[in-house]
Amino acid sequence: MTLPLVVITGLSGAGRTTALKALEDQGYQAIDNLPLLMMPALVENIINNSTSNALVVVGLRSIDFTAPQVEALIKDLRANLAIELRIIYLECSEEQIQQRYNESRRPHPVEALHLQEAIALEKAQLAPLQKIAEMQLNTTDLTVRHLRKILQHYFSETQEQELKIQLLSFSYKKGTPQIADLVIDVRFLSNPFYDTQLRPLCGKDKKVQDYIKQDSRWMIVEHHLKEFLMGAIHGYKEQGRFYLTIAFGCTGGQHRSVFITEFFNNILKKLHYDCIVEHRDLRTDNL
C-alpha cells in the first residue's frame, strides 16, 4: 500500500496557511512548520501506522530549514516506495505579498533592510524547491475561496492519478490570470454586450449562447479550438502533469468567455475528464 504525503511550500504570504486549512477540511492530518529533523520520524510513523492523507507545510519559519536540506530529504522520500509524495509550491507577485504583509502587520521570516529585499531573498532560497514541485500555483489574483476550490479539486479522492482540469473565464479589463497554463482570447467573437436585451444576461443564458453561435466564425473556431485543446491536454498528460488551468478571456468577462468556458466544460465532462469551472469576473447577480 502506497501512502500519500503532501508537502506544501512556497513564498511567505502566498497562502500556505489557507492551503493547509483547505486540505484539513479534506481529511488531511496537517502539521505546520515541522522541524526538518522530525521529518524522518513522521514518515516512519506514517508507514508503521498506515496513516493516510498526511500533510506537511515547510518554509523558512521551519526550524533548521535550508533549501538544500529539504531537497535531499525529498530525494530520500521519493526513493521510498511506501510513500507517494506530492509537492505543492505556492507563489505570488511581490506587490501582492507586500500588500498582504502590510495588512497583517506580521514580520517577514527573512531578516532584511526592507520587505522588498526579504521577498527577493526568500525567492532565491526557495528556487530549488520550486523546480521540483509537481504543482506550482500562483495565488496573486486568487480569492481564498478560489484557492480552496482548486486544492480540494486537485486532492479529491476520485481519479487521483488522472489529470484534473480547471476552466476559467476572465475579463481582460481586470488582467490576465497568472494561474493559467493556457490563455485563449475570444474577443474576436461577436459581443452580446452591444445588444441591449442581452447585455444584462451572461454566457450561461441560452439567448446569449445562441447569439454567439450565430457568428459565422463560431463553427470553424469550435472545430479547431477543440482539436487544439484536446491535443494540448493529451500533451500535458504525457508530460506527467496532474493539474491544468485553461483560461478564456473576453472584454468584460460576462458573455463570450463564460459561454466558451461552459461549452468546453460540457465537452470535457462527456469525455470523462475531471473538471471544475471558475468564472473569475462574472457579476454576482449572474451566478
MARMARGU-959292 format. One record per residue (C-alpha): residue number from 0; chain; y, z, x. Coordinates in nm, 4 decimals, padded with zeros to 6 digits. Layout:
% residues N
[NUM,A,[Y,Z,X]];
...
END
This chain:
% residues 287
[0,A,[00.0000,00.0000,00.0000]];
[1,A,[00.3390,-00.1025,00.1396]];
[2,A,[00.6131,00.1493,00.0624]];
[3,A,[00.9776,00.0400,00.0231]];
[4,A,[01.2568,00.1838,00.2351]];
[5,A,[01.6155,00.0696,00.1825]];
[6,A,[01.8832,00.1205,00.4475]];
[7,A,[02.2420,00.0773,00.3316]];
[8,A,[02.5059,00.0479,00.5984]];
[9,A,[02.8412,-00.1245,00.6485]];
[10,A,[03.2093,-00.0532,00.6679]];
[11,A,[03.3529,00.2788,00.5579]];
[12,A,[03.5334,00.2250,00.2289]];
[13,A,[03.3220,-00.0790,00.1374]];
[14,A,[03.1273,00.1033,-00.1336]];
[15,A,[02.8285,00.2749,00.0297]];
[16,A,[02.8577,00.5794,-00.1995]];
[17,A,[02.8764,00.3576,-00.5068]];
[18,A,[02.5675,00.1718,-00.3844]];
[19,A,[02.3828,00.4987,-00.3316]];
[20,A,[02.4605,00.6192,-00.6847]];
[21,A,[02.3640,00.2831,-00.8360]];
[22,A,[02.0208,00.2953,-00.6756]];
[23,A,[01.9728,00.6622,-00.7544]];
[24,A,[02.0030,00.5548,-01.1177]];
[25,A,[01.7205,00.3062,-01.0448]];
[26,A,[01.4946,00.5910,-00.9372]];
[27,A,[01.5518,00.5792,-00.5612]];
[28,A,[01.5326,00.9028,-00.3647]];
[29,A,[01.8560,00.8819,-00.1682]];
[30,A,[01.9765,01.0511,00.1491]];
[31,A,[02.3366,01.0019,00.2599]];
[32,A,[02.4326,01.0016,00.6290]];
[33,A,[02.0859,01.1003,00.7508]];
[34,A,[02.0899,01.2064,01.1207]];
[35,A,[01.9095,00.9321,01.3102]];
[36,A,[01.6825,01.1828,01.4875]];
[37,A,[01.5377,01.2706,01.1466]];
[38,A,[01.4539,00.9123,01.0505]];
[39,A,[01.1019,00.9074,01.2072]];
[40,A,[01.0145,01.2303,01.0224]];
[41,A,[01.1400,01.0785,00.6972]];
[42,A,[00.9287,00.7655,00.7466]];
[43,A,[00.6218,00.9764,00.8239]];
[44,A,[00.6832,01.1768,00.5070]];
[45,A,[00.7180,00.8584,00.3019]];
[46,A,[00.3854,00.7294,00.4323]];
[47,A,[00.1913,01.0569,00.4084]];
[48,A,[00.3121,01.1353,00.0581]];
[49,A,[00.3233,00.7748,-00.0697]];
[50,A,[00.6896,00.8240,-00.1563]];
[51,A,[00.8204,00.5233,-00.3451]];
[52,A,[01.1758,00.3893,-00.3530]];
[53,A,[01.3353,00.5790,-00.0640]];
[54,A,[01.6966,00.5040,00.0267]];
[55,A,[01.8948,00.5999,00.3364]];
[56,A,[02.2676,00.5442,00.3899]];
[57,A,[02.3694,00.5299,00.7557]];
[58,A,[02.7122,00.4814,00.9098]];
[59,A,[02.9490,00.6217,01.1644]];
[60,A,[02.9503,00.9565,00.9835]];
[61,A,[02.5767,00.9932,01.0519]];
[62,A,[02.5045,01.2361,01.3376]];
[63,A,[02.4199,01.0636,01.6687]];
[64,A,[02.4975,00.7219,01.5196]];
[65,A,[02.5190,00.4261,01.7541]];
[66,A,[02.4508,00.0683,01.6518]];
[67,A,[02.2043,00.0019,01.9405]];
[68,A,[02.0085,00.3136,01.8471]];
[69,A,[01.9894,00.2046,01.4835]];
[70,A,[01.8840,-00.1461,01.5942]];
[71,A,[01.5985,-00.0016,01.7995]];
[72,A,[01.4960,00.2224,01.5109]];
[73,A,[01.4957,-00.0687,01.2661]];
[74,A,[01.2851,-00.2743,01.5070]];
[75,A,[01.0257,00.0049,01.5110]];
[76,A,[01.0349,00.0313,01.1315]];
[77,A,[00.9778,-00.3415,01.0891]];
[78,A,[00.6742,-00.3161,01.3145]];
[79,A,[00.5275,-00.0520,01.0813]];
[80,A,[00.3058,-00.2375,00.8334]];
[81,A,[00.3125,00.0560,00.5915]];
[82,A,[00.6884,00.0157,00.5319]];
[83,A,[00.8739,-00.2659,00.3570]];
[84,A,[01.2259,-00.2396,00.4972]];
[85,A,[01.5369,-00.3803,00.3288]];
[86,A,[01.8777,-00.3585,00.4981]];
[87,A,[02.1955,-00.3990,00.2932]];
[88,A,[02.5284,-00.4400,00.4720]];
[89,A,[02.8488,-00.3816,00.2756]];
[90,A,[03.1745,-00.5314,00.3991]];
[91,A,[03.5257,-00.5584,00.2627]];
[92,A,[03.8635,-00.7047,00.3534]];
[93,A,[04.0835,-00.4975,00.5818]];
[94,A,[04.3620,-00.4927,00.3210]];
[95,A,[04.1326,-00.3570,00.0511]];
[96,A,[03.9867,-00.0887,00.2784]];
[97,A,[04.3388,00.0220,00.3729]];
[98,A,[04.4296,00.0426,00.0047]];
[99,A,[04.1189,00.2472,-00.0770]];
[100,A,[04.1830,00.4920,00.2076]];
[101,A,[04.5491,00.5265,00.1140]];
[102,A,[04.4478,00.6070,-00.2436]];
[103,A,[04.1728,00.8531,-00.1495]];
[104,A,[04.3725,01.0113,00.1390]];
[105,A,[04.0472,01.0660,00.3278]];
[106,A,[04.0363,01.0222,00.7082]];
[107,A,[03.8525,00.7264,00.8564]];
[108,A,[03.5439,00.8264,01.0615]];
[109,A,[03.6701,00.6344,01.3657]];
[110,A,[03.9407,00.8083,01.5639]];
[111,A,[04.2235,00.5656,01.6365]];
[112,A,[04.6022,00.5485,01.6507]];
[113,A,[04.6184,00.3917,01.3043]];
[114,A,[04.3900,00.2833,01.0208]];
[115,A,[04.4011,-00.0858,01.1081]];
[116,A,[04.2680,-00.0144,01.4579]];
[117,A,[03.9972,00.2172,01.3188]];
[118,A,[03.8710,-00.0565,01.0854]];
[119,A,[03.8602,-00.3099,01.3699]];
[120,A,[03.6686,-00.0685,01.5953]];
[121,A,[03.4153,00.0075,01.3224]];
[122,A,[03.3594,-00.3643,01.2566]];
[123,A,[03.2847,-00.4177,01.6253]];
[124,A,[03.0418,-00.1243,01.6385]];
[125,A,[02.8529,-00.2344,01.3270]];
[126,A,[02.8372,-00.6072,01.4129]];
[127,A,[02.4763,-00.5880,01.5445]];
[128,A,[02.3598,-00.4337,01.2172]];
[129,A,[02.5400,-00.6951,01.0105]];
[130,A,[02.3451,-00.9695,01.1873]];
[131,A,[02.0045,-00.8253,01.0960]];
[132,A,[02.0783,-00.7324,00.7331]];
[133,A,[01.8805,-00.9134,00.4620]];
[134,A,[02.1749,-00.8908,00.2247]];
[135,A,[02.5431,-00.8936,00.3169]];
[136,A,[02.7650,-00.8034,00.0265]];
[137,A,[03.1429,-00.8417,00.0317]];
[138,A,[03.2905,-00.5905,-00.2139]];
[139,A,[03.6564,-00.6924,-00.1777]];
[140,A,[03.7003,-00.8210,-00.5319]];
[141,A,[03.4170,-00.6289,-00.6986]];
[142,A,[03.4680,-00.3573,-00.9543]];
[143,A,[03.2416,-00.0527,-00.9385]];
[144,A,[03.0587,-00.1825,-01.2462]];
[145,A,[03.0048,-00.5254,-01.0911]];
[146,A,[02.8748,-00.3789,-00.7627]];
[147,A,[02.6322,-00.1551,-00.9513]];
[148,A,[02.5157,-00.4510,-01.1601]];
[149,A,[02.4434,-00.6643,-00.8522]];
[150,A,[02.2498,-00.3926,-00.6710]];
[151,A,[02.0498,-00.2895,-00.9751]];
[152,A,[01.9600,-00.6543,-01.0326]];
[153,A,[01.8644,-00.7052,-00.6685]];
[154,A,[01.6421,-00.3968,-00.6668]];
[155,A,[01.4932,-00.4361,-01.0136]];
[156,A,[01.1186,-00.3814,-01.0150]];
[157,A,[01.0270,-00.7154,-01.1680]];
[158,A,[00.9617,-01.0092,-00.9350]];
[159,A,[01.0723,-00.8002,-00.6379]];
[160,A,[00.9925,-01.0669,-00.3792]];
[161,A,[01.1465,-01.3551,-00.5734]];
[162,A,[01.4937,-01.4980,-00.5193]];
[163,A,[01.7426,-01.3340,-00.7533]];
[164,A,[02.0491,-01.5333,-00.8584]];
[165,A,[02.3908,-01.4223,-00.9778]];
[166,A,[02.6018,-01.6819,-01.1611]];
[167,A,[02.9714,-01.6001,-01.1544]];
[168,A,[03.2704,-01.7573,-01.3305]];
[169,A,[03.6223,-01.7044,-01.1992]];
[170,A,[03.9848,-01.8143,-01.2149]];
[171,A,[04.1373,-01.9857,-00.9111]];
[172,A,[04.4659,-01.8173,-01.0038]];
[173,A,[04.3052,-01.4853,-00.9063]];
[174,A,[04.1405,-01.6103,-00.5896]];
[175,A,[03.8007,-01.7372,-00.4797]];
[176,A,[03.5340,-01.4635,-00.4921]];
[177,A,[03.4378,-01.3628,-00.1391]];
[178,A,[03.0943,-01.2598,-00.2601]];
[179,A,[02.9951,-01.6200,-00.3396]];
[180,A,[02.7399,-01.8145,-00.1337]];
[181,A,[02.8209,-02.1378,-00.3175]];
[182,A,[03.1516,-02.2188,-00.4910]];
[183,A,[03.1705,-02.5042,-00.7433]];
[184,A,[03.5163,-02.6227,-00.8570]];
[185,A,[03.5025,-02.7511,-01.2171]];
[186,A,[03.8759,-02.8059,-01.2669]];
[187,A,[03.8178,-03.1825,-01.2875]];
[188,A,[03.6644,-03.1454,-01.6360]];
[189,A,[03.8814,-03.1728,-01.9496]];
[190,A,[04.0647,-02.8464,-02.0066]];
[191,A,[04.0307,-02.6910,-02.3580]];
[192,A,[04.3395,-02.4814,-02.2825]];
[193,A,[04.5595,-02.7726,-02.3875]];
[194,A,[04.4040,-02.7796,-02.7352]];
[195,A,[04.5917,-02.5114,-02.9309]];
[196,A,[04.2889,-02.4453,-03.1548]];
[197,A,[04.0553,-02.3954,-02.8575]];
[198,A,[04.2953,-02.2016,-02.6357]];
[199,A,[04.2160,-01.8567,-02.7856]];
[200,A,[03.8405,-01.9214,-02.7515]];
[201,A,[03.6230,-01.9135,-02.4382]];
[202,A,[03.3397,-02.1111,-02.2815]];
[203,A,[03.0798,-01.9205,-02.4819]];
[204,A,[03.2080,-02.0749,-02.8065]];
[205,A,[03.0310,-02.3868,-02.9316]];
[206,A,[03.3594,-02.5645,-03.0123]];
[207,A,[03.4699,-02.5280,-02.6511]];
[208,A,[03.1297,-02.6388,-02.5216]];
[209,A,[03.1317,-02.9488,-02.7424]];
[210,A,[03.4844,-03.0326,-02.6260]];
[211,A,[03.3837,-03.0190,-02.2584]];
[212,A,[03.0637,-03.2162,-02.3181]];
[213,A,[03.2707,-03.4971,-02.4698]];
[214,A,[03.4300,-03.5545,-02.1286]];
[215,A,[03.2925,-03.8893,-02.0057]];
[216,A,[03.2175,-03.7309,-01.6671]];
[217,A,[03.0043,-03.4494,-01.8060]];
[218,A,[02.6664,-03.6266,-01.8254]];
[219,A,[02.6979,-03.7512,-01.4665]];
[220,A,[02.8125,-03.4106,-01.3455]];
[221,A,[02.5334,-03.2335,-01.5330]];
[222,A,[02.2661,-03.4521,-01.3724]];
[223,A,[02.3938,-03.4478,-01.0135]];
[224,A,[02.5054,-03.0861,-01.0142]];
[225,A,[02.1659,-02.9774,-01.1455]];
[226,A,[01.9941,-03.1753,-00.8682]];
[227,A,[02.2260,-03.0245,-00.6063]];
[228,A,[02.1864,-02.6660,-00.7285]];
[229,A,[01.8078,-02.6887,-00.7570]];
[230,A,[01.7912,-02.8317,-00.4051]];
[231,A,[02.0179,-02.5570,-00.2733]];
[232,A,[01.8206,-02.2830,-00.4481]];
[233,A,[01.4952,-02.4216,-00.3095]];
[234,A,[01.6503,-02.4309,00.0388]];
[235,A,[01.7685,-02.0714,00.0176]];
[236,A,[01.4196,-01.9639,-00.0932]];
[237,A,[01.2660,-02.1398,00.2073]];
[238,A,[01.5124,-01.9566,00.4328]];
[239,A,[01.3774,-01.6265,00.3004]];
[240,A,[01.6849,-01.5275,00.1037]];
[241,A,[01.6385,-01.2565,-00.1595]];
[242,A,[01.9753,-01.2895,-00.3353]];
[243,A,[02.2102,-01.5807,-00.4056]];
[244,A,[02.5520,-01.5886,-00.5736]];
[245,A,[02.6775,-01.9172,-00.7199]];
[246,A,[03.0376,-01.9171,-00.8433]];
[247,A,[03.2014,-02.1673,-01.0792]];
[248,A,[03.5803,-02.1774,-01.0853]];
[249,A,[03.8447,-02.3235,-01.3128]];
[250,A,[04.2172,-02.2660,-01.3525]];
[251,A,[04.2171,-01.9705,-01.5919]];
[252,A,[03.8573,-01.8522,-01.5843]];
[253,A,[03.8247,-01.8685,-01.9659]];
[254,A,[03.6783,-02.2043,-02.0672]];
[255,A,[03.5241,-02.4530,-01.8214]];
[256,A,[03.3909,-02.2067,-01.5632]];
[257,A,[03.2499,-01.9798,-01.8348]];
[258,A,[03.0832,-02.2738,-02.0096]];
[259,A,[02.9159,-02.4129,-01.6985]];
[260,A,[02.8044,-02.0665,-01.5834]];
[261,A,[02.6337,-02.0055,-01.9175]];
[262,A,[02.4947,-02.3607,-01.9175]];
[263,A,[02.3198,-02.3255,-01.5829]];
[264,A,[02.2061,-01.9738,-01.6630]];
[265,A,[02.0134,-02.1165,-01.9585]];
[266,A,[01.8598,-02.3861,-01.7374]];
[267,A,[01.7516,-02.1411,-01.4678]];
[268,A,[01.6155,-01.8930,-01.7223]];
[269,A,[01.3925,-02.1672,-01.8681]];
[270,A,[01.2650,-02.2289,-01.5140]];
[271,A,[01.1833,-01.8558,-01.4902]];
[272,A,[01.4467,-01.7665,-01.2312]];
[273,A,[01.5683,-01.4074,-01.2295]];
[274,A,[01.9410,-01.4428,-01.3094]];
[275,A,[02.2385,-01.2352,-01.4117]];
[276,A,[02.5793,-01.3601,-01.5265]];
[277,A,[02.9220,-01.2162,-01.4499]];
[278,A,[03.2478,-01.3578,-01.5883]];
[279,A,[03.4931,-01.2047,-01.3435]];
[280,A,[03.8211,-01.3041,-01.5058]];
[281,A,[03.7258,-01.3532,-01.8701]];
[282,A,[03.9611,-01.1675,-02.1041]];
[283,A,[03.8017,-00.8581,-02.2567]];
[284,A,[03.8723,-00.9852,-02.6075]];
[285,A,[03.6463,-01.2822,-02.5298]];
[286,A,[03.3494,-01.0748,-02.4106]];
END
